[in-house]
């Protein structure tokens, strides 16, 4: 459940894929996958790249959060207690 909420939050933060994906890159990917670059194929490529980016970032952030939680649980939340 946390991963899904994290992915939704990242998707809202990064915004529209047309702003951060280069048009030439998406056209070359569409040519490679679909052997053509019609408008519908370009929209499919933008959609696919957007979800790959969102779930890759969500997986990375989720992994880091889980690792930090395990470290905090194992070593305590603060080393200041020994002072």
N, C-alpha and C positions, 0 to 999 in steps of 0.2 A: 504494500500500500504506500509506503514511504517513497519507493522508487517511482511509482506512477505520479505521485504528487510532485516529486522533484522534477520529473520530465515535463510535466505540465507547466511548472514554474519556469523552467529553462526555456521552454517553447514560447512562453509569453514574454520573457526577457529579450530573447534574441530577435524577435519580431519577424517581419516579412522576409522570406527567402530571396525575393527579388532585389533586396537591398545589399545583401552580403554575398551572393553568388554571382560570379561574373557571367555575362551573357555568352561570351565566346566559349567559356568552359562548358556551360550547359549545352550549347549547340554541338560541341565536339562529342560530349557524352551521348547526346541524343543521336548523333550520326553513328556512333559506335554501337549503341544498343539497338536502335530501331532502323538503321540504314536510311535515315532521312531525318529532317528537322522541321516537321510541321509544328504548328502552334500547339496542338494537343500533345505531341511528343515532348515539346519543351516544358509544358506544364507538368507532365508526368515526371520529368527529370528533376525539376525544381522541387516537387513534392518528395521524391525519393531522397534527394540529397539533404533536404531539410530534416527528414526523419532520421537519416543516418547521423547527421550532426547532433541533433537533439539527444538521441539515445546514446551516442558515444560520450557526449559531455555528461549526461546523467549517470552513466555507468562509472565514469572516472570520479565524479564527485561523490557518488554513493560509496564507492570503494574507499575513498579517502576518509569519509565520515565514519564508516564502519571500522577502519583501522584506528582512527583516533579514539573512538569509543572503546575499542578493545585495549588500547594502550592506557587510557585513563582508568579503566576498570582494573587493569592489572597493576599499575603503578600508583594509583591514587590520583585524585584530581589536582593535587597541589603538592609540591615539594617544600612549601613554606612551613609546613607543620613541624619540621625538624629544627627550625631556628629557635 
